[in-house]
Amino acid sequence: MKKLIEPDWELINRAFRIKPVVDDRDGGMFFIEPIDLYEKIYGMDGLYPAERATGLEKLATIDVLLPATLWGGPVGGPTIAQVLPQIPAEYLDKTVAFMAHGSTDSKGENGFVRATADLYAGDLPQKVKEQPVVAWHKTFTKPIPAPEPKEDFNAAAATTLEEGITALRPLSLKKGPPAP
């Protein structure tokens, strides 16, 4: 069985702080119940309102690039996982919510289509702050601590003449059946 790669800790932690909102059919905005970061989020179809989004102030509208292969398919518009990493640094600390808009770009120049997302500042309701984050069908109930920094191996420094380097014997591998 293949081991799946875990979602990026920064993406998970950003999803705890910045929540998607959607328009209802009457022009109001709602926070939604948690959905997978990789699922479709624009429009109310198939989404369940968690709480009315009031007191939010629009900060900006940003472009969100999407792989052209996803445009018009089962996703069709930006997902949470596509919007959160593309929020510019100047808005990151102020943004608490975003509303993604599907792409009207059908050209797919350079392999991407352009969608947009509105960014909002304000306060998240307590119920929304406490929502878990779902990524790749796994539920996270709290932010993930940053991983310990790993010391990078510097191959150039390890091969200087001033350092004594011990050469190890090559590994001996047993022949077995070919990999599937």
Residue frames as a rotation matrix with the C-alpha (Angstrom) as fourth column:
MET 1
0.578 0.816 0.000 0.00
0.816 -0.578 0.000 0.00
0.000 0.000 -1.000 0.00
LYS 2
-0.229 -0.660 0.716 1.37
0.626 -0.663 -0.411 3.40
0.746 0.354 0.564 -0.97
LYS 3
-0.149 0.106 -0.983 1.83
0.886 -0.426 -0.181 5.99
-0.438 -0.898 -0.031 1.75
LEU 4
0.581 0.432 0.690 0.21
0.701 -0.696 -0.154 9.30
0.414 0.573 -0.707 0.87
ILE 5
-0.635 -0.744 0.208 2.17
0.574 -0.635 -0.517 12.50
0.517 -0.209 0.830 1.24
GLU 6
-0.064 0.586 -0.808 0.76
0.913 -0.292 -0.284 14.61
-0.402 -0.756 -0.517 4.06
PRO 7
0.675 0.331 0.660 -0.56
0.575 -0.796 -0.189 18.07
0.463 0.507 -0.727 3.17
ASP 8
-0.309 -0.850 0.427 1.85
0.415 -0.524 -0.743 20.92
0.855 -0.053 0.515 3.75
TRP 9
-0.246 0.189 -0.951 1.83
0.967 -0.016 -0.253 22.12
-0.063 -0.982 -0.179 7.38
GLU 10
-0.917 -0.110 -0.383 1.81
0.118 -0.993 0.002 25.77
-0.380 -0.043 0.924 6.27
LEU 11
-0.696 0.716 -0.056 -1.30
-0.210 -0.128 0.969 25.18
0.687 0.686 0.239 4.15
ILE 12
-0.101 0.657 -0.747 -3.10
0.750 0.543 0.376 23.44
0.653 -0.523 -0.548 7.03
ASN 13
-0.430 -0.133 -0.893 -2.20
0.822 -0.467 -0.326 26.22
-0.374 -0.874 0.310 9.47
ARG 14
-0.986 0.115 -0.122 -3.26
-0.157 -0.890 0.429 28.92
-0.059 0.442 0.895 7.00
ALA 15
-0.466 0.861 -0.203 -6.60
0.093 0.276 0.957 27.11
0.880 0.427 -0.208 6.58
PHE 16
-0.180 0.370 -0.911 -7.20
0.976 0.181 -0.119 27.42
0.121 -0.911 -0.394 10.33
ARG 17
-0.565 -0.153 -0.811 -6.80
0.450 -0.881 -0.147 31.22
-0.692 -0.448 0.566 10.10
ILE 18
-0.698 0.263 -0.666 -8.38
-0.627 -0.673 0.392 31.98
-0.346 0.691 0.634 6.71
LYS 19
-0.457 0.640 0.618 -11.82
0.298 0.764 -0.572 30.58
-0.838 -0.077 -0.540 5.90
PRO 20
-0.910 0.199 0.362 -13.82
0.339 -0.143 0.930 30.45
0.237 0.969 0.063 2.67
VAL 21
-0.402 0.865 -0.300 -17.06
-0.081 -0.360 -0.929 32.40
-0.912 -0.350 0.215 2.34
VAL 22
-0.792 0.248 0.558 -19.69
0.610 0.267 0.746 32.06
0.036 0.931 -0.363 -0.36
ASP 23
-0.790 0.613 -0.006 -22.59
-0.609 -0.784 0.123 34.20
0.070 0.101 0.992 -1.59
ASP 24
-0.522 0.739 0.425 -26.04
0.402 0.653 -0.642 32.98
-0.753 -0.164 -0.638 -0.85
ARG 25
-0.457 0.374 0.807 -28.72
0.874 0.020 0.485 33.52
0.165 0.927 -0.336 -3.47
ASP 26
0.676 0.732 -0.088 -29.96
0.731 -0.650 0.206 36.63
0.094 -0.204 -0.974 -1.64
GLY 27
0.507 -0.543 0.669 -26.65
0.051 -0.756 -0.653 38.50
0.860 0.365 -0.356 -1.80
GLY 28
0.770 -0.273 0.576 -25.44
-0.633 -0.212 0.745 37.71
-0.081 -0.938 -0.336 1.72
MET 29
-0.058 -0.851 -0.523 -22.24
-0.608 0.445 -0.657 35.89
0.792 0.279 -0.543 2.58
PHE 30
0.896 0.321 0.307 -21.86
-0.442 0.571 0.692 32.72
0.047 -0.756 0.653 4.63
PHE 31
-0.410 -0.885 0.220 -18.98
-0.900 0.432 0.063 30.81
-0.150 -0.172 -0.974 6.12
ILE 32
0.348 0.519 -0.781 -19.35
-0.669 0.721 0.180 27.16
0.657 0.460 0.598 5.18
GLU 33
0.840 -0.085 0.537 -19.05
-0.335 0.697 0.634 23.90
-0.428 -0.712 0.557 7.09
PRO 34
-0.110 -0.994 -0.007 -15.58
-0.624 0.064 0.779 22.37
-0.774 0.090 -0.627 6.64
ILE 35
0.972 0.233 -0.038 -14.88
-0.172 0.592 -0.787 20.77
-0.161 0.772 0.615 3.28
ASP 36
0.425 -0.857 0.291 -11.72
0.767 0.512 0.387 19.17
-0.480 0.058 0.875 1.96
LEU 37
0.070 -0.499 -0.864 -9.12
-0.084 -0.866 0.493 21.77
-0.994 0.038 -0.103 0.96
TYR 38
-0.867 -0.499 0.004 -9.01
-0.082 0.150 0.985 20.18
-0.492 0.854 -0.171 -2.50
GLU 39
-0.307 0.842 0.444 -12.77
0.886 0.423 -0.190 20.28
-0.347 0.335 -0.876 -3.23
LYS 40
-0.420 0.300 0.857 -14.83
0.553 -0.664 0.503 22.77
0.719 0.685 0.113 -5.23
ILE 41
-0.564 0.166 -0.809 -15.85
0.753 -0.299 -0.586 25.80
-0.339 -0.940 0.043 -3.14
TYR 42
-0.963 0.190 -0.189 -17.39
-0.232 -0.945 0.232 28.45
-0.135 0.267 0.954 -5.37
GLY 43
-0.340 0.924 -0.176 -21.18
-0.511 -0.024 0.859 28.79
0.790 0.382 0.480 -5.34
MET 44
-0.229 0.352 0.908 -23.60
-0.958 0.082 -0.273 27.36
-0.170 -0.932 0.319 -2.78
ASP 45
0.529 0.522 -0.669 -24.28
-0.679 0.734 0.036 24.09
0.510 0.435 0.742 -4.60
GLY 46
0.482 -0.266 -0.835 -23.51
0.297 0.946 -0.130 21.19
0.824 -0.185 0.535 -2.28
LEU 47
-0.680 -0.730 0.073 -22.14
0.207 -0.287 -0.935 23.43
0.703 -0.621 0.347 0.50
TYR 48
0.298 0.776 -0.556 -23.71
0.804 0.110 0.585 23.84
0.515 -0.621 -0.591 3.94
PRO 49
0.208 -0.198 0.958 -23.75
-0.214 -0.965 -0.153 27.26
0.955 -0.173 -0.243 5.64
ALA 50
-0.326 -0.370 -0.870 -22.01
0.792 0.395 -0.465 27.38
0.516 -0.841 0.164 9.02
GLU 51
0.031 0.294 -0.955 -22.69
0.761 -0.626 -0.168 30.98
-0.648 -0.722 -0.244 9.95
ARG 52
0.858 0.302 0.415 -23.53
0.498 -0.687 -0.529 34.30
0.125 0.660 -0.741 8.33
ALA 53
-0.227 -0.974 -0.016 -20.39
0.974 -0.227 -0.017 36.30
0.013 -0.019 1.000 7.46
THR 54
0.811 0.482 0.332 -20.99
0.456 -0.876 0.156 39.80
0.366 0.025 -0.930 8.79
GLY 55
0.871 -0.438 -0.222 -18.56
-0.132 -0.645 0.753 42.55
-0.473 -0.627 -0.620 9.67
LEU 56
0.139 -0.846 0.515 -16.04
0.791 0.407 0.456 41.61
-0.596 0.344 0.726 7.00
GLU 57
0.571 -0.064 -0.819 -14.23
-0.332 -0.930 -0.159 44.33
-0.751 0.362 -0.552 5.07
LYS 58
0.887 -0.228 0.401 -13.00
0.459 0.512 -0.726 43.66
-0.040 0.829 0.559 1.54
LEU 59
0.280 -0.893 -0.354 -9.23
0.113 -0.335 0.935 44.08
-0.954 -0.301 0.007 1.28
ALA 60
-0.401 -0.503 -0.765 -8.52
-0.760 -0.284 0.585 43.21
-0.512 0.816 -0.268 -2.36
THR 61
0.870 0.471 0.146 -9.28
-0.284 0.721 -0.633 41.00
-0.403 0.509 0.761 -5.31
ILE 62
-0.178 -0.984 0.020 -6.39
-0.645 0.132 0.753 38.78
-0.743 0.121 -0.658 -6.37
ASP 63
0.319 0.147 -0.936 -5.75
-0.857 0.466 -0.219 36.60
0.405 0.872 0.275 -9.39
VAL 64
0.150 -0.237 0.960 -5.51
-0.545 0.791 0.280 32.87
-0.825 -0.565 -0.011 -8.74
LEU 65
-0.257 -0.314 -0.914 -3.78
-0.949 0.261 0.177 30.69
0.183 0.913 -0.365 -11.30
LEU 66
0.392 0.447 0.804 -5.23
-0.520 0.828 -0.207 27.23
-0.759 -0.337 0.557 -11.91
PRO 67
-0.734 -0.589 0.338 -3.81
-0.075 0.566 0.821 24.38
-0.675 0.577 -0.460 -13.96
ALA 68
-0.448 0.563 -0.694 -5.61
-0.891 -0.340 0.300 24.47
-0.067 0.753 0.654 -17.31
THR 69
-0.772 0.125 -0.624 -6.22
-0.107 0.941 0.322 20.72
0.627 0.315 -0.713 -17.07
LEU 70
-0.773 0.503 -0.387 -8.60
0.580 0.314 -0.752 21.31
-0.257 -0.806 -0.534 -14.13
TRP 71
-0.766 0.486 -0.419 -10.60
-0.475 -0.869 -0.141 24.10
-0.433 0.091 0.897 -15.73
GLY 72
-0.152 0.835 -0.529 -14.16
-0.956 0.012 0.294 23.03
0.252 0.550 0.796 -16.48
GLY 73
-0.514 -0.089 -0.853 -13.63
-0.061 0.996 -0.067 19.59
0.856 0.018 -0.517 -14.93
PRO 74
0.175 0.619 -0.766 -14.87
0.729 0.442 0.523 18.29
0.662 -0.650 -0.373 -11.60
VAL 75
-0.338 -0.326 -0.883 -13.18
0.851 -0.506 -0.140 21.19
-0.401 -0.799 0.449 -9.78
GLY 76
0.256 0.541 0.801 -13.76
0.909 -0.416 -0.010 23.97
0.327 0.731 -0.599 -12.30
GLY 77
0.695 -0.041 0.718 -12.71
-0.137 -0.988 0.076 26.80
0.706 -0.152 -0.692 -10.03
PRO 78
-0.312 -0.918 0.243 -10.12
-0.477 -0.070 -0.876 27.48
0.822 -0.390 -0.416 -7.39
THR 79
0.441 0.330 -0.835 -10.02
0.521 0.663 0.537 25.21
0.731 -0.672 0.121 -4.35
ILE 80
0.991 -0.122 0.057 -8.98
-0.112 -0.516 0.849 26.30
-0.074 -0.848 -0.525 -0.88
ALA 81
0.437 -0.876 0.204 -5.61
0.520 0.431 0.737 24.63
-0.734 -0.216 0.644 -1.46
GLN 82
-0.002 -0.425 0.905 -5.11
0.971 -0.218 -0.101 26.72
0.240 0.878 0.413 -4.62
VAL 83
0.645 0.318 0.695 -6.17
0.239 -0.948 0.212 30.07
0.726 0.029 -0.687 -3.12
LEU 84
0.965 -0.155 -0.210 -4.39
0.175 -0.215 0.961 30.07
-0.194 -0.964 -0.180 0.25
PRO 85
0.142 -0.989 0.027 -0.81
0.794 0.130 0.593 29.79
-0.591 -0.063 0.804 -1.08
GLN 86
-0.256 -0.232 0.939 -1.46
0.885 -0.447 0.131 32.56
0.389 0.864 0.319 -3.62
ILE 87
0.858 0.495 -0.133 -2.48
0.502 -0.756 0.421 35.23
0.108 -0.428 -0.897 -1.09
PRO 88
0.241 -0.818 0.522 0.16
0.200 -0.485 -0.851 37.98
0.950 0.309 0.047 -1.38
ALA 89
-0.384 -0.541 -0.748 2.35
0.820 0.173 -0.546 38.59
0.425 -0.823 0.377 1.67
GLU 90
-0.924 -0.029 0.381 1.02
-0.083 -0.958 -0.275 42.15
0.373 -0.286 0.883 2.14
TYR 91
-0.067 0.979 0.193 -2.50
-0.759 -0.176 0.627 40.79
0.647 -0.105 0.755 2.81
LEU 92
-0.242 -0.054 -0.969 -1.64
0.118 0.989 -0.084 37.59
0.963 -0.135 -0.233 4.65
ASP 93
-0.912 -0.175 -0.372 -1.72
0.374 0.022 -0.927 38.92
0.170 -0.984 0.045 8.23
LYS 94
-0.761 0.645 -0.066 -4.98
-0.574 -0.717 -0.396 40.85
-0.303 -0.263 0.916 7.69
THR 95
-0.346 0.647 -0.679 -6.95
-0.694 0.310 0.649 38.25
0.631 0.697 0.342 5.71
VAL 96
-0.630 0.226 0.743 -9.46
-0.553 0.541 -0.634 36.12
-0.545 -0.810 -0.215 7.65
ALA 97
0.173 0.746 0.643 -11.72
0.226 0.605 -0.764 35.05
-0.959 0.277 -0.064 4.77
PHE 98
-0.798 -0.347 -0.492 -11.84
-0.390 -0.325 0.862 34.79
-0.459 0.880 0.124 0.99
MET 99
0.407 0.881 0.241 -14.42
-0.172 0.334 -0.927 34.24
-0.897 0.336 0.288 -1.69
ALA 100
-0.691 -0.666 0.281 -13.23
0.086 0.311 0.947 32.35
-0.718 0.678 -0.158 -4.76
HIS 101
0.350 0.750 -0.561 -14.71
-0.589 -0.289 -0.755 32.97
-0.729 0.594 0.340 -8.19
GLY 102
0.412 -0.128 0.902 -14.69
0.513 0.851 -0.114 30.49
-0.753 0.510 0.416 -11.04
SER 103
-0.589 -0.763 -0.264 -12.58
0.134 -0.415 0.900 31.21
-0.797 0.495 0.346 -14.08
THR 104
0.676 0.714 -0.180 -13.96
-0.065 -0.186 -0.980 32.78
-0.734 0.675 -0.079 -17.22
ASP 105
-0.005 -0.799 -0.602 -10.59
-0.930 -0.218 0.296 32.32
-0.368 0.561 -0.742 -18.91
SER 106
0.790 0.319 0.523 -10.71
-0.149 0.928 -0.341 29.43
-0.595 0.191 0.781 -21.35
LYS 107
0.678 -0.571 -0.463 -7.44
-0.654 -0.180 -0.735 30.04
0.336 0.801 -0.495 -23.20
GLY 108
0.931 -0.340 0.134 -5.17
0.191 0.765 0.616 28.13
-0.312 -0.547 0.777 -20.85
GLU 109
0.687 -0.723 0.075 -2.09
-0.298 -0.374 -0.878 30.06
0.663 0.581 -0.472 -21.93
ASN 110
-0.301 -0.934 0.192 1.14
-0.695 0.077 -0.715 28.58
0.653 -0.349 -0.672 -20.58
GLY 111
-0.573 0.076 -0.816 -0.86
0.273 0.957 -0.103 25.74
0.773 -0.281 -0.568 -19.02
PHE 112
-0.769 0.289 -0.571 -2.86
0.557 -0.137 -0.819 27.95
-0.315 -0.948 -0.055 -16.62
VAL 113
-0.024 0.782 0.623 -6.19
0.582 -0.496 0.645 29.73
0.813 0.378 -0.443 -16.48
ARG 114
-0.918 -0.325 0.229 -6.85
0.069 -0.698 -0.713 32.77
0.391 -0.638 0.663 -14.32
ALA 115
0.189 0.933 -0.305 -9.58
0.755 0.061 0.653 32.90
0.628 -0.353 -0.693 -11.67
THR 116
-0.337 -0.287 0.897 -10.02
-0.278 -0.880 -0.386 35.45
0.899 -0.380 0.217 -8.87
ALA 117
-0.018 0.352 -0.936 -10.58
0.895 0.422 0.142 35.57
0.445 -0.835 -0.323 -5.13
ASP 118
0.338 0.180 0.924 -11.81
-0.217 -0.940 0.263 38.43
0.916 -0.289 -0.279 -2.94
LEU 119
-0.470 -0.567 -0.676 -9.90
0.608 0.348 -0.714 38.79
0.640 -0.747 0.181 0.34
TYR 120
0.491 0.731 0.474 -11.62
0.021 -0.554 0.833 40.00
0.871 -0.399 -0.287 3.53
ALA 121
-0.781 -0.622 0.050 -10.43
0.026 -0.113 -0.993 41.36
0.624 -0.774 0.105 6.89
GLY 122
0.165 0.831 0.531 -12.41
-0.685 -0.291 0.668 41.30
0.710 -0.474 0.521 10.12
ASP 123
-0.525 -0.257 0.812 -13.13
-0.812 0.438 -0.386 38.89
-0.256 -0.861 -0.439 12.95
LEU 124
-0.586 0.314 -0.747 -14.04
-0.195 0.840 0.506 35.24
0.786 0.443 -0.431 12.57
PRO 125
0.437 0.763 0.476 -17.01
-0.774 0.050 0.631 34.03
0.458 -0.644 0.613 14.63
GLN 126
-0.181 -0.542 0.821 -15.92
-0.905 0.419 0.077 31.64
-0.386 -0.729 -0.566 17.41
LYS 127
0.558 0.479 0.678 -17.79
-0.203 0.871 -0.448 28.72
-0.805 0.112 0.583 15.82
VAL 128
0.964 -0.226 -0.137 -15.86
-0.120 0.087 -0.989 29.25
0.236 0.970 0.057 12.57
LYS 129
0.185 -0.943 0.276 -12.49
-0.935 -0.255 -0.244 29.67
0.301 -0.213 -0.930 14.37
GLU 130
-0.130 -0.192 0.973 -13.02
-0.740 0.672 0.034 26.27
-0.660 -0.716 -0.230 16.01
GLN 131
0.839 0.481 -0.256 -13.77
-0.519 0.562 -0.644 24.44
-0.166 0.673 0.721 12.76
PRO 132
0.225 -0.769 0.599 -11.45
0.191 0.637 0.747 21.56
-0.955 -0.053 0.290 11.90
VAL 133
0.047 -0.295 -0.954 -9.51
-0.925 -0.373 0.069 21.55
-0.376 0.880 -0.291 8.64
VAL 134
0.586 0.194 0.787 -10.00
0.055 0.959 -0.278 18.65
-0.809 0.206 0.551 6.22
ALA 135
0.169 -0.594 -0.786 -7.24
-0.958 -0.287 0.010 17.78
-0.231 0.751 -0.618 3.77
TRP 136
-0.501 -0.312 -0.807 -7.05
-0.651 0.750 0.114 14.63
0.570 0.583 -0.579 1.67
HIS 137
0.321 0.823 -0.468 -9.96
-0.181 0.539 0.823 13.18
0.929 -0.180 0.322 3.67
LYS 138
-0.258 -0.429 -0.866 -8.03
0.840 0.343 -0.420 13.57
0.477 -0.836 0.272 6.94
THR 139
0.696 0.594 0.403 -9.42
0.278 -0.741 0.611 15.87
0.662 -0.313 -0.681 9.65
PHE 140
-0.521 -0.845 -0.117 -7.06
0.573 -0.245 -0.782 18.16
0.632 -0.475 0.612 11.56
THR 141
0.522 0.784 -0.337 -8.43
0.757 -0.244 0.606 19.58
0.393 -0.571 -0.721 14.82
LYS 142
0.750 -0.340 -0.568 -5.52
0.144 -0.754 0.641 21.89
-0.646 -0.562 -0.516 15.60
PRO 143
0.759 -0.521 -0.391 -2.68
-0.633 -0.450 -0.630 23.58
0.152 0.725 -0.671 13.71
ILE 144
0.812 -0.556 -0.178 0.42
0.531 0.830 -0.174 21.53
0.244 0.047 0.969 12.97
PRO 145
0.644 -0.648 -0.407 3.65
-0.025 -0.550 0.835 22.64
-0.765 -0.527 -0.370 14.65
ALA 146
0.672 -0.489 -0.555 6.40
-0.728 -0.301 -0.616 23.74
0.135 0.819 -0.558 12.28
PRO 147
0.879 -0.399 -0.261 8.84
0.385 0.917 -0.105 20.91
0.282 -0.008 0.960 11.56
GLU 148
0.547 -0.786 -0.289 12.28
0.130 -0.261 0.957 21.11
-0.827 -0.561 -0.040 13.09
PRO 149
0.698 -0.346 -0.626 14.70
-0.714 -0.402 -0.573 22.60
-0.053 0.848 -0.528 10.56
LYS 150
0.836 -0.449 0.316 16.93
0.441 0.892 0.102 19.96
-0.328 0.054 0.943 9.06
GLU 151
0.160 -0.866 -0.473 20.58
-0.341 -0.498 0.797 20.67
-0.927 0.034 -0.375 8.59
ASP 152
0.919 0.146 -0.366 21.31
-0.387 0.153 -0.909 20.66
-0.077 0.977 0.198 4.88
PHE 153
0.453 -0.789 0.414 24.11
0.534 0.613 0.583 18.37
-0.714 -0.043 0.699 3.79
ASN 154
0.706 -0.316 -0.634 26.72
-0.582 -0.769 -0.265 20.47
-0.404 0.556 -0.726 2.05
ALA 155
0.874 -0.336 0.352 28.46
0.441 0.853 -0.278 18.14
-0.207 0.398 0.894 -0.40
ALA 156
0.581 -0.692 0.429 31.01
0.083 -0.474 -0.876 20.78
0.810 0.545 -0.218 -1.42
ALA 157
0.340 -0.444 0.829 32.10
-0.886 -0.448 0.124 21.40
0.316 -0.776 -0.546 2.18
ALA 158
0.742 0.010 0.670 32.31
-0.391 0.819 0.421 17.68
-0.544 -0.574 0.611 2.87
THR 159
0.822 -0.422 0.382 34.79
0.567 0.664 -0.488 17.11
-0.048 0.618 0.785 0.08
THR 160
0.772 -0.613 0.170 37.43
-0.562 -0.782 -0.268 19.68
0.297 0.112 -0.948 0.94
LEU 161
0.249 -0.781 -0.573 40.97
0.045 0.600 -0.799 18.42
0.967 0.173 0.185 1.29
GLU 162
-0.492 -0.491 0.719 41.30
-0.623 -0.379 -0.684 19.69
0.609 -0.784 -0.120 4.86
GLU 163
0.225 0.656 0.721 38.67
-0.955 0.296 0.028 17.29
-0.196 -0.695 0.692 6.19
GLY 164
-0.877 -0.470 0.095 39.35
-0.454 0.877 0.156 13.63
-0.157 0.094 -0.983 6.73
ILE 165
0.178 0.963 -0.204 36.61
-0.981 0.157 -0.112 11.68
-0.076 0.220 0.973 5.02
THR 166
-0.623 -0.300 0.722 36.23
-0.340 0.936 0.094 7.97
-0.704 -0.187 -0.685 5.52
ALA 167
-0.387 0.471 -0.793 35.00
-0.858 0.132 0.497 6.12
0.339 0.872 0.353 2.47
LEU 168
-0.084 0.465 0.882 32.45
-0.629 0.661 -0.408 3.42
-0.772 -0.589 0.237 3.20
ARG 169
-0.903 -0.170 0.394 32.06
0.129 0.768 0.627 0.17
-0.409 0.617 -0.672 1.28
PRO 170
-0.618 0.737 -0.273 29.24
-0.674 -0.319 0.666 0.21
0.404 0.596 0.694 -1.24
LEU 171
-0.057 0.714 0.698 26.00
-0.788 0.397 -0.471 -1.39
-0.613 -0.576 0.540 -0.11
SER 172
-0.984 -0.132 -0.118 25.46
-0.177 0.772 0.611 -4.90
0.010 0.622 -0.783 -1.37
LEU 173
-0.189 0.981 -0.046 21.95
-0.933 -0.194 -0.304 -5.35
-0.307 -0.014 0.952 -2.64
LYS 174
-0.631 0.074 0.772 20.29
0.079 0.996 -0.031 -8.72
-0.772 0.042 -0.634 -2.91
LYS 175
-0.872 0.364 -0.327 18.59
-0.396 -0.133 0.909 -9.51
0.287 0.922 0.260 -6.16
GLY 176
-0.591 0.764 0.259 14.90
0.108 0.393 -0.913 -9.98
-0.799 -0.512 -0.315 -5.84
PRO 177
-0.038 0.658 0.752 11.80
0.965 0.218 -0.143 -9.89
-0.258 0.721 -0.644 -7.98
PRO 178
-0.745 -0.211 0.633 11.37
0.469 -0.840 0.273 -6.75
0.474 0.500 0.725 -10.08
ALA 179
-0.830 0.446 -0.335 9.39
0.017 -0.580 -0.815 -3.95
-0.557 -0.682 0.474 -8.48
PRO 180
-0.123 0.868 0.480 5.70
0.857 0.337 -0.390 -3.88
-0.500 0.364 -0.786 -9.45
